[in-house]
Amino acid sequence: MAKNVIGILGGMGPAATADMFQKFIKLTPAHCDQDHIPLLISSIPDIPDRTECILHGGEDPESVMEKYVHGLENAGATCIIMACNTAHYWFDHLKAKSHVDMLSIIDATIDEVIATGKQKIGLLATDATLATGLYKKRIEEQGLTFIRPNEESQKKVMESIYLLKSGETEHSIELMSQQRDELTKQGAEVIILGCTEVPIILAKDMENQPHLYVDSTLALVRSAIKWYQLH
Amino acid sequence: MAKNVIGILGGMGPAATADMFQKFIKLTPAHCDQDHIPLLISSIPDIPDRTECILHGGEDPESVMEKYVHGLENAGATCIIMACNTAHYWFDHLKAKSHVDMLSIIDATIDEVIATGKQKIGLLATDATLATGLYKKRIEEQGLTFIRPNEESQKKVMESIYLLKSGETEHSIELMSQQRDELTKQGAEVIILGCTEVPIILAKDMENQPHLYVDSTLALVRSAIKWYQLH
């Protein structure tokens, strides 16, 4: 058995989890199967909707997430990451209950934002991630300017995310691209893709304008690979 | 916790495992996260090379595979599938030791081959899958004609598979396409992609000529989705 195994608490949604898996493969310099980072992936999607809980008093996902964290531990994971930004509202609680190390997508992303050296930081994320201030506080602590979509535009960000989750990719891309433009019009020099569905939606544009974005999924994958190499 | 969870014993290699994950997502009619099939994926790639063991007396992968099967069970999997054709050499042993149901990629693929109604069946697979006769016996039992690449061509099939595993995709595609043409020249009406790396290599051509291929990964995913819907 591999000494260390990265566990991914996913399923929020499955497409974002698969994207994270692909990014592990792409970022690992490997000459054969055995060179790749050992991963255990939980993509059990019956975790109650995070945004529904935070904003509308919907069912609390924490106990289900905790079960799946322990499932990953039981299967052999020695460090756990979550493929969902909004779920990080419960990160400190889950980390306290986990028997292994956990790495935060917010920490990993903020580190990459700081490394860009830019001042005006836009955010594409769910309503709930905005409401919890997960990113806003951390950005302003650094003396940087936080830029979010206006209310009308944020509604379309959410619509685009749920369109992707239901498989309507093209309409999703069109809507999200417009909201990205709205952020750059407001002066954003760098845009955090702060929902793990968004890097899937904007995948093509990320190839064209790599310096415009900080992809939270990629940031967390890089941070997990670093953890693995150090342990 | 979801009542049933499909466990994927993967990592042989990781790219094939990610391809299987993506195929679950694509084949599931889902309107939201919660509609997707619950999956637990083990992509721990330190399983000794299957072909090396079968053909050259390399380290036996069975005990490591068994550990990871139990890891998936411990995390909550209630039915396990393996994202590797060659590994099915050990399928009966692993199934006997597993505490949950297991579905075979060979069974699933042969069912889809029969459903095509074609007589002349080509196979693109590893040397070891050929040597074990996993597919040949089953095809001939059905009164169908089994067609394999000639010796020179089979060397290139292997080269293409290992090129993909080391990330050299373009050269891998070029080589595999030539071997596919060699099989159709021999009269193959349908070609089994009987190594889970091969559907990745021939992904574009599968879109162009869907009726030429039976993709073992897709066949196993369809069989697992059917299992899930029945249980």
Interface residues (C-beta under 8 A of the other chain):
Chain A: M1 A2 V5 G11 M12 G13 P14 A15 T17 A18 F21 Q22 F24 I25 A30 H31 C32 D33 Q34 D35 H36 P38 L39 L40 I41 S42 S43 I44 P45 D46 I47 D49 V64 K67 Y68 G71 L72 N74 A75 G76 Y162 K165 S166 G167
Chain B: M1 A2 V5 G11 M12 G13 P14 A15 T17 A18 F21 Q22 F24 I25 A30 H31 C32 D33 Q34 D35 H36 P38 L39 L40 I41 S42 S43 I44 P45 D46 I47 D49 V64 K67 G71 L72 N74 A75 G76 Y162 K165 S166 G167
